[in-house]
């Protein structure tokens, strides 16, 4: 019986320590003495409709129509597949109308 109680207490302590190490007890913001201005960079998204040709891929379309804003490829691919959900499970067919997201910088709002 003592062994069972010891095991339960041990696992409870281990769980508390694990949660403490992964999530932390004191937020990191408490250690930041300087106040920072929050600047939200606004990115305007517009789309261009393109008719595909033989040999087109998503990457080749992105290279042909670059965006002005430095945005990561996974984010751009996610927006592309939101605009063209039918392309998730099929390849591009030549002559198909595809929408490509183009990003432009808008004004920064700093407060």
N, C-alpha and C positions, 0 to 999 in steps of 0.2 A: 504494500500500500504506500509506503514511503517512497519507493522507487517511482510509482505512478505520479504522485504529487510532485516529486522533484522534477520529473520529465515535463509535466505541464507547466510548472513555474519556469523551467529552463526555456521552453519554447515561447512562452509569453515574453520573457526578457529578450530573447533573440528577435522576436517580431518587433518589439518596441525599438530596439537598437537599429534594426534594418530600416524601419520607417524614419527614424531620426536621421540616419545617414543619407537616405535618398531624398527626403523632402526637406529636412532641416527644421530646426525649432525656431530659429530667429531668421526672419526674412533678410535677404541681402540688401534690401533698400535701406535698412536701418543703419548700415555702415557707410552709406554714401552721404558725406557731409555737404557736398555741393548740390545746388539745385540746377537741374538741366532744363533747358527749353525743349519743349516737345515740338518737333517739326514733323508734320505729316506730309510726305511727298505725295502729291496727288498725281495719279497717272490716268490719263484719258485713254480709253480703249475704243478704237473704231475698227471696222471690218472692211475688208476688200474682198469682193467676189472674183474668183479666178476660174477659168476653164482649164482643166488639167490636160497635159499632153502625155505621150508615151515616155515612160521612164521617170516621171515625177514622183517624188517622195515628200514627206512632210518637211524633212530637213532641207531639201532643195528649194521648196517653196519659201521657207523661212530665209534662206540665203538670197533668194531673188527679191524678196520684199522685207528688208530689215526694218527693225523698229528703232526709233530715236533714243529710247530709254534702254539702259542696260538691265535686262531682265533675264532670269535664268531659263535655260531650255526646258526643264520640267514644268515650270509655271506656264510658259508659252504653249507647251504641248497640251497641258491641262485645259487651257482656254480654247485651243484649237479643237480638241475633242468635245468640249461643251458646245461649240458652234456646229460641229459635224459629228453627231453621235453615231451616225451610220458607218463611219470609218473605223470604229473601234474593232469591229469583227470582220471587216472586209478590206481588201486592198483598193487603192485608187484606180478607177477606170478612166481611160483617156476620154476626154470630152465631158467629164463630169464637172458640175459647178460646185466649187469648194469655197468656204469663207475662211479668210486668214485674219487673225487678230494683229492689228498694228497699234503700237503704244506710243503716245506722245506725252511729253512732260507738261503738266499744268502748273499753276502758281503754287508755291509752298506756303502753308499756313503755319506760322510759328507763333506759339503763345506761351 
